[in-house]
Amino acid sequence: MSLIATVALASVLRGDDQAVEMLSKVILTYRNQVAASGTVNLTISDGRGSKEIKTEFAYEKPSLLFVTQSQTGPGGWTYKAACDGRLVLYDAPLARQVVGLRADPTPILDTVRRDDGYLRTVPDLFGLFRPLLPTADNPPLDIAFSRKEHLEFLRNQWGSFQTEGKDKVNGNEVTWIGGDYKPVGTYVAGHWRMAVTPQFEIAKYELRERFSNRPGDATNFVEVTYTFDVSIKLGEKVAREKYDLDMATVKKVIQDLKANGKDVTKFLGG
């Protein structure tokens, strides 16, 4: 059994065999892809209002990828990351007011090959900027990129596993699997569920999370619903130019680094 399948199945204390098997096959389906592209549209609602966040992405292994995440409307923002197979360029955390300080808006530039010679692959590169994405939770995106550490984190949040019936999502037959949601691996704070197609692809992911001033308080809380509508094409390659970087921005970042006394040798050349 692969490491990723083991991650999905390890430490499962409660769950029916069918749900556990389906979940492991979903994870393996995405893990085994050479290329993928699509969108994950997230709607967040607390019963009084809602906001929508769209993530577009594509990757081609070993080291081509781009991710764009955006929220429209008042206070909207866009976060971008891309790798052309040699350089990776990604936005710093969005500038925001934090204890009177503002985050540096200058993008971050790195190389695909580390200083020790290791070639970063798509999951490695995703791991560089994943913590900087404005939306902290995005299980379908984490499964699509299949970085081991992110899957382990999800595994700890999935408190239980069971099948929850069949349905249709966007005209496709699906089976819902889901269970208790444990945000920090301790107390139950909601419910997660995933709509799985017969091809073991994700059609939709839903999370209902309870927020309370006192952890574990089941009587006084606000419930927030996260709905992820998933449209991902597996195995299909996009045009190579989709991974091209904004070279004007790359040049500016290199100039800024050089002006601050940094060695920029690794960013130069072919």
C-alpha positions as CSV (number, residue, x, y, z in Angstrom):
1,M,0.0,0.0,0.0
2,S,1.3,3.5,-0.9
3,L,2.2,6.1,1.7
4,I,-0.8,8.2,0.8
5,A,-3.2,5.4,1.2
6,T,-1.7,4.6,4.6
7,V,-2.1,8.3,5.6
8,A,-5.8,8.1,4.7
9,L,-6.4,4.8,6.6
10,A,-4.0,5.3,9.6
11,S,-5.6,5.9,13.0
12,V,-9.1,5.4,11.8
13,L,-10.9,4.4,15.0
14,R,-14.5,4.8,13.8
15,G,-15.8,4.2,10.3
16,D,-17.5,1.7,8.0
17,D,-15.3,-0.2,5.6
18,Q,-17.0,1.2,2.5
19,A,-16.4,4.8,3.4
20,V,-12.8,4.2,4.4
21,E,-12.1,2.3,1.1
22,M,-13.7,5.1,-0.9
23,L,-11.7,7.8,0.8
24,S,-8.4,6.0,0.2
25,K,-9.3,5.5,-3.5
26,V,-10.2,9.2,-3.9
27,I,-6.8,10.2,-2.4
28,L,-5.0,7.7,-4.7
29,T,-6.9,8.9,-7.7
30,Y,-5.6,12.4,-7.3
31,R,-2.1,11.3,-6.1
32,N,-1.6,9.3,-9.2
33,Q,-2.3,12.1,-11.7
34,V,0.5,13.5,-13.9
35,A,-1.6,16.6,-14.8
36,A,-4.8,18.2,-13.6
37,S,-6.7,21.5,-14.0
38,G,-9.9,23.1,-12.8
39,T,-11.7,25.2,-10.3
40,V,-12.8,24.9,-6.7
41,N,-15.5,27.4,-5.8
42,L,-16.0,28.0,-2.1
43,T,-19.1,29.6,-0.6
44,I,-18.9,30.6,3.1
45,S,-22.2,31.3,4.9
46,D,-23.1,32.0,8.5
47,G,-26.8,32.2,8.0
48,R,-26.7,36.0,7.9
49,G,-24.5,36.6,4.8
50,S,-22.1,34.8,2.5
51,K,-19.0,35.3,0.4
52,E,-17.6,33.4,-2.5
53,I,-13.9,32.5,-3.2
54,K,-12.8,31.0,-6.4
55,T,-9.6,29.0,-6.9
56,E,-8.3,28.2,-10.4
57,F,-5.3,25.9,-10.9
58,A,-3.4,23.6,-13.1
59,Y,-0.3,21.5,-12.7
60,E,1.8,19.2,-14.8
61,K,4.4,17.1,-13.1
62,P,7.2,17.3,-12.3
63,S,7.2,21.0,-11.7
64,L,4.7,23.1,-13.6
65,L,1.8,24.8,-11.8
66,F,-0.2,27.9,-11.2
67,V,-2.8,28.8,-8.6
68,T,-5.0,31.9,-8.6
69,Q,-7.4,32.5,-5.7
70,S,-9.8,35.4,-5.6
71,Q,-12.7,37.0,-3.8
72,T,-14.8,39.5,-5.7
73,G,-17.0,42.3,-4.3
74,P,-16.2,44.8,-1.5
75,G,-12.8,44.1,0.1
76,G,-12.0,41.7,-2.8
77,W,-8.5,40.3,-3.4
78,T,-6.5,38.1,-5.6
79,Y,-3.6,35.8,-4.7
80,K,-1.4,34.3,-7.4
81,A,1.4,31.6,-7.5
82,A,3.1,30.1,-10.5
83,C,6.0,27.9,-11.5
84,D,7.4,27.6,-15.0
85,G,9.6,24.6,-14.3
86,R,12.7,26.7,-13.3
87,L,11.5,29.6,-11.1
88,V,8.5,29.8,-8.8
89,L,6.9,33.2,-8.1
90,Y,4.2,33.6,-5.4
91,D,2.5,36.4,-3.6
92,A,3.5,37.2,0.0
93,P,0.6,37.2,2.5
94,L,-2.0,39.8,1.5
95,A,-1.2,43.2,3.0
96,R,-3.4,43.6,6.0
97,Q,-3.4,45.6,9.2
98,V,-1.9,43.6,12.0
99,V,-0.9,45.3,15.3
100,G,-0.1,48.4,13.3
101,L,2.2,46.7,10.8
102,R,1.5,45.8,7.1
103,A,2.7,42.7,5.4
104,D,5.3,43.1,2.7
105,P,3.4,43.0,-0.7
106,T,6.5,42.1,-2.7
107,P,6.1,38.6,-4.3
108,I,8.5,35.8,-3.3
109,L,10.9,34.3,-5.8
110,D,12.5,30.9,-5.5
111,T,14.0,28.2,-7.7
112,V,12.5,24.8,-8.4
113,R,15.9,23.1,-7.6
114,R,16.9,23.7,-4.0
115,D,20.5,24.7,-3.0
116,D,21.2,21.0,-2.1
117,G,20.2,19.9,-5.6
118,Y,16.8,18.5,-4.8
119,L,14.2,19.0,-7.5
120,R,11.0,20.3,-6.0
121,T,7.9,18.6,-7.5
122,V,4.4,19.9,-7.7
123,P,3.4,18.9,-4.1
124,D,6.7,20.4,-2.8
125,L,6.0,23.7,-4.7
126,F,2.4,23.8,-3.5
127,G,3.8,23.5,0.1
128,L,5.8,26.7,-0.4
129,F,2.9,29.0,-0.6
130,R,-0.1,26.9,0.7
131,P,0.2,28.5,4.2
132,L,0.0,31.9,2.6
133,L,-3.3,31.4,0.8
134,P,-6.0,33.7,2.3
135,T,-8.4,30.8,2.9
136,A,-7.0,28.5,5.5
137,D,-9.2,25.4,4.8
138,N,-9.6,24.0,1.3
139,P,-9.7,20.2,1.5
140,P,-10.4,19.6,-2.3
141,L,-7.4,21.7,-3.2
142,D,-5.2,19.8,-0.7
143,I,-6.3,16.5,-2.0
144,A,-5.8,17.6,-5.6
145,F,-2.2,18.5,-4.9
146,S,-1.6,15.5,-2.6
147,R,1.1,16.9,-0.4
148,K,1.6,14.3,2.4
149,E,1.7,16.8,5.3
150,H,-1.7,18.4,4.2
151,L,-3.3,14.9,3.9
152,E,-2.1,14.0,7.3
153,F,-3.6,17.3,8.6
154,L,-7.0,16.4,7.0
155,R,-6.8,12.9,8.4
156,N,-6.6,14.3,11.9
157,Q,-9.6,16.5,11.3
158,W,-11.8,13.7,10.0
159,G,-13.0,12.3,13.3
160,S,-15.2,9.5,11.8
161,F,-16.1,8.0,8.5
162,Q,-19.3,6.6,7.2
163,T,-21.4,6.5,4.0
164,E,-24.3,9.0,3.9
165,G,-26.3,7.8,0.9
166,K,-26.4,8.4,-2.8
167,D,-27.3,11.6,-4.6
168,K,-26.8,13.6,-7.8
169,V,-24.5,16.6,-8.0
170,N,-24.5,18.5,-11.3
171,G,-26.1,15.6,-13.0
172,N,-23.5,13.1,-11.8
173,E,-24.3,10.1,-9.6
174,V,-22.4,10.4,-6.3
175,T,-22.0,8.7,-3.0
176,W,-21.7,10.9,0.1
177,I,-19.1,10.0,2.7
178,G,-18.6,12.0,5.8
179,G,-18.4,12.2,9.6
180,D,-17.4,14.2,12.7
181,Y,-15.2,17.2,12.2
182,K,-12.4,17.8,14.7
183,P,-10.5,21.0,13.9
184,V,-7.7,20.3,16.3
185,G,-8.0,16.6,16.6
186,T,-9.8,16.7,19.9
187,Y,-13.4,17.7,20.4
188,V,-16.1,17.4,17.7
189,A,-17.0,20.9,16.3
190,G,-19.0,20.1,13.2
191,H,-19.6,17.7,10.3
192,W,-17.7,17.1,7.0
193,R,-18.9,15.3,3.9
194,M,-17.6,14.6,0.4
195,A,-19.6,13.7,-2.7
196,V,-17.6,11.0,-4.6
197,T,-18.3,10.0,-8.2
198,P,-18.0,6.3,-9.4
199,Q,-14.6,7.3,-10.8
200,F,-13.5,8.3,-7.2
201,E,-13.4,12.0,-8.0
202,I,-14.7,14.8,-5.8
203,A,-17.8,16.6,-7.0
204,K,-18.5,18.6,-3.9
205,Y,-17.2,19.0,-0.3
206,E,-19.2,20.4,2.6
207,L,-18.2,21.4,6.1
208,R,-20.4,22.7,8.8
209,E,-18.3,24.1,11.7
210,R,-19.5,25.3,15.0
211,F,-17.8,28.3,16.6
212,S,-18.2,28.9,20.4
213,N,-16.6,31.0,23.0
214,R,-16.1,27.8,24.9
215,P,-14.6,24.8,23.1
216,G,-17.0,21.9,23.1
217,D,-20.1,24.0,24.1
218,A,-22.9,22.4,22.2
219,T,-25.6,24.9,23.3
220,N,-24.3,28.3,22.4
221,F,-22.5,28.5,19.1
222,V,-22.6,30.0,15.6
223,E,-22.5,27.5,12.7
224,V,-20.6,28.4,9.5
225,T,-21.1,26.4,6.3
226,Y,-18.3,25.9,3.8
227,T,-19.5,24.6,0.4
228,F,-16.8,23.6,-2.1
229,D,-18.1,23.1,-5.7
230,V,-15.4,21.1,-7.5
231,S,-14.7,20.9,-11.2
232,I,-11.4,19.3,-11.9
233,K,-10.2,17.6,-15.1
234,L,-7.7,14.9,-14.4
235,G,-5.0,13.9,-16.8
236,E,-5.6,16.8,-19.2
237,K,-2.6,19.2,-19.9
238,V,-3.2,22.9,-20.4
239,A,-1.2,25.1,-22.8
240,R,2.5,25.4,-21.7
241,E,2.2,29.2,-21.7
242,K,-0.3,29.1,-18.9
243,Y,2.6,28.5,-16.6
244,D,4.7,31.4,-17.8
245,L,5.7,33.9,-15.1
246,D,5.3,37.7,-15.2
247,M,8.9,38.4,-16.2
248,A,8.6,42.1,-15.4
249,T,7.8,41.2,-11.8
250,V,10.6,38.6,-11.7
251,K,13.0,41.2,-12.9
252,K,11.8,43.7,-10.2
253,V,12.1,41.1,-7.4
254,I,15.7,40.2,-8.5
255,Q,16.6,43.9,-8.6
256,D,15.2,44.4,-5.1
257,L,17.1,41.4,-3.8
258,K,20.3,42.6,-5.4
259,A,19.8,46.1,-4.0
260,N,19.5,44.5,-0.5
261,G,22.8,42.7,-0.9
262,K,21.3,39.3,-1.7
263,D,23.0,36.8,-4.0
264,V,20.8,36.5,-7.1
265,T,23.0,34.1,-9.1
266,K,20.6,31.2,-8.9
267,F,17.8,33.3,-10.5
268,L,19.9,34.2,-13.6
269,G,20.5,32.2,-16.7
270,G,18.5,29.6,-18.6
